[in-house]
């Protein structure tokens, strides 16, 4: 009986690992596409980004 439980537990763990890996691959693809779009638009201006993050006084 414990062998069956361990087998089922192994299947569940494998499914969770595969789904996490798939999600990571998908997220990497999305980030890559967005980076390519940003590069085509000329990138990001770090002065503007810093002002957005810390609230520029200008």
Secondary structure, DSSP 4 states (H G I P E B T S, - for coil): -HHHHHHHHHHHHHHHHHHHHHHHHHHHHHHHHHHHHHHHTT---HHHHHHHHHT---
